[in-house]
Amino acid sequence: MKRLILTLAIVLSVVTLNAKTLIVYYSFSNNIHTIVSELNSQIEADLLRIAPAEKGLDYAANNYAIGSALINNIRQNPNNASSYPAIDPVDIRLSDYDMIIIAAPLWWNNMAAPLQTFLFSHGSQMAGKNIGVIVSSASSGISGVVQDAKRLIPDGNFIEPNLRIRSSEVSRCRTMLSEWLDNINYASVSTSANAEYIDKEIFIVSLPGIIMVNGCFKTFSLYNESGYKLLETSEKSVNTSDFVPGIYIAHINKGDRYVAEKLHIK
Ligand SMILES: Cc1cc2nc3c(=O)[nH]c(=O)nc-3n(C[C@H](O)[C@H](O)[C@H](O)COP(=O)(O)O)c2cc1C
C-alpha cells in the first residue's frame, strides 16, 4: 500500500509539472487584458490574445454601432463562418493544454465577436478539456457569454463557477481572481492526470495518450459509454493516442472479482 501511494505521489508530481494551461482572450479597452495579466501572475499559463484582422475600429463609437453590427451578424447565422469577423492568424497547438481559460468582454449580452471567431474555428479541438470562463461587463449579467462559450466548445468540460468582473472592479481583480482559483479548485482541475482509485489496491492514471494501471490485476478492459468493449489487456500501460478524448468505462478483472470505474481519456 505504501508503495502504491508513493508511486501515485511521484506520478502526480511529474504530471503537475507538465500540466499546461492556456488563457485565450480578446480585449478592446484593455480591461480583460489587465485581468489576464494579473491572472498570469498567479498561475503559470500561456497567453493567446486574439486580434481582429481589421485594425483601428472603434467598436464603441456611435453608441457601439460597429460592435452591435458584428454581434447581430453572428446572432442571425451562428453556424456560418462568414458571420464571424476575420481575425489575425493564430498559431496554437491546443492538444498541448489540459485547461483552457476563456477571458471575454461582454458585448450586448454575447461574447465579444473576435473571440467568437477564434472559438468557432478552434472550439471543436477543445473537446474533453477543462474550460474556465471569465467575463468582464459594465453591468450586464454574463449568462449569454457562457452560453456562447458552450455553443462554440460543445464538448468542453466546463468548470463552474464562472467569474464576472465588472469594469468598475478591474482595479481589485487580484483578490477576485485568487478567490475564483480557489473556488474552481484550480490546482486539481489544471492537472492533466486523472488518478482514479479503483479500490484500495489499484489506481489508474490517465494522461494524454496513455493510461497507467497500478496494482495487481488479471486484465484491464476499456468500454465506451455504449458498452462496447474497445480493448482488453494484462499490460500495465495502454496507448490511448488513437482514442477520441472523453469518458470511458474501465473494467478490472482482479481474479476473484471485477471492479469498474468511469475514466476520462485525454
Ligand atoms: C461593442 C460593445 C458592447 C458592449 N455591450 C455591453 C453590454 O451590453 N452590457 C454591459 O454591461 N457592458 C457592455 N460593454 C462594456 C464591456 O463589456 C466592458 O467595458 C468590458 O469590461 C470591456 O472589456 P475590455 O476592456 O477588455 O474590452 C460593451 C462594450 C462594447 C465595446
The ligand as an SDF file (V2000), in Angstrom:
LIG
                    3D

 31 33  0  0  0  0  0  0  0  0999 V2000
  -19.4810   46.7600  -28.5410 C   0  0  0  0  0  0  0  0  0  0  0  0
  -19.6090   46.7480  -27.0440 C   0  0  0  0  0  0  0  0  0  0  0  0
  -20.7970   46.3460  -26.4520 C   0  0  0  0  0  0  0  0  0  0  0  0
  -20.9210   46.3050  -25.0660 C   0  0  0  0  0  0  0  0  0  0  0  0
  -22.1280   45.8880  -24.5230 N   0  0  0  0  0  0  0  0  0  0  0  0
  -22.2600   45.8490  -23.1760 C   0  0  0  0  0  0  0  0  0  0  0  0
  -23.4930   45.4110  -22.5990 C   0  0  0  0  0  0  0  0  0  0  0  0
  -24.4650   45.0910  -23.2650 O   0  0  0  0  0  0  0  0  0  0  0  0
  -23.5730   45.3760  -21.2350 N   0  0  0  0  0  0  0  0  0  0  0  0
  -22.5150   45.7220  -20.4280 C   0  0  0  0  0  0  0  0  0  0  0  0
  -22.6530   45.6610  -19.2130 O   0  0  0  0  0  0  0  0  0  0  0  0
  -21.3420   46.1310  -20.9660 N   0  0  0  0  0  0  0  0  0  0  0  0
  -21.1870   46.2120  -22.3130 C   0  0  0  0  0  0  0  0  0  0  0  0
  -19.9920   46.6310  -22.8610 N   0  0  0  0  0  0  0  0  0  0  0  0
  -18.8940   47.0200  -21.9640 C   0  0  0  0  0  0  0  0  0  0  0  0
  -17.8180   45.9530  -21.8390 C   0  0  0  0  0  0  0  0  0  0  0  0
  -18.3810   44.6770  -21.6400 O   0  0  0  0  0  0  0  0  0  0  0  0
  -16.8970   46.2340  -20.6520 C   0  0  0  0  0  0  0  0  0  0  0  0
  -16.4470   47.5650  -20.7020 O   0  0  0  0  0  0  0  0  0  0  0  0
  -15.7240   45.3080  -20.5880 C   0  0  0  0  0  0  0  0  0  0  0  0
  -15.0670   45.4930  -19.3510 O   0  0  0  0  0  0  0  0  0  0  0  0
  -14.7490   45.5800  -21.7300 C   0  0  0  0  0  0  0  0  0  0  0  0
  -13.6390   44.7340  -21.6820 O   0  0  0  0  0  0  0  0  0  0  0  0
  -12.3210   45.1180  -22.4950 P   0  0  0  0  0  0  0  0  0  0  0  0
  -11.8230   46.4270  -21.9210 O   0  0  0  0  0  0  0  0  0  0  0  0
  -11.3560   44.0190  -22.2240 O   0  0  0  0  0  0  0  0  0  0  0  0
  -12.6680   45.2490  -23.9380 O   0  0  0  0  0  0  0  0  0  0  0  0
  -19.8470   46.6920  -24.2450 C   0  0  0  0  0  0  0  0  0  0  0  0
  -18.6570   47.1290  -24.8420 C   0  0  0  0  0  0  0  0  0  0  0  0
  -18.5390   47.1650  -26.2180 C   0  0  0  0  0  0  0  0  0  0  0  0
  -17.2320   47.6270  -26.8420 C   0  0  0  0  0  0  0  0  0  0  0  0
  1  2  1  0
  2  3  1  0
  2 30  2  0
  3  4  2  0
  4  5  1  0
  4 28  1  0
  5  6  2  0
  6  7  1  0
  6 13  1  0
  7  8  2  0
  7  9  1  0
  9 10  1  0
 10 11  2  0
 10 12  1  0
 12 13  2  0
 13 14  1  0
 14 15  1  0
 14 28  1  0
 15 16  1  0
 16 17  1  0
 16 18  1  0
 18 19  1  0
 18 20  1  0
 20 21  1  0
 20 22  1  0
 22 23  1  0
 23 24  1  0
 24 25  2  0
 24 26  1  0
 24 27  1  0
 28 29  2  0
 29 30  1  0
 30 31  1  0
M  END
$$$$
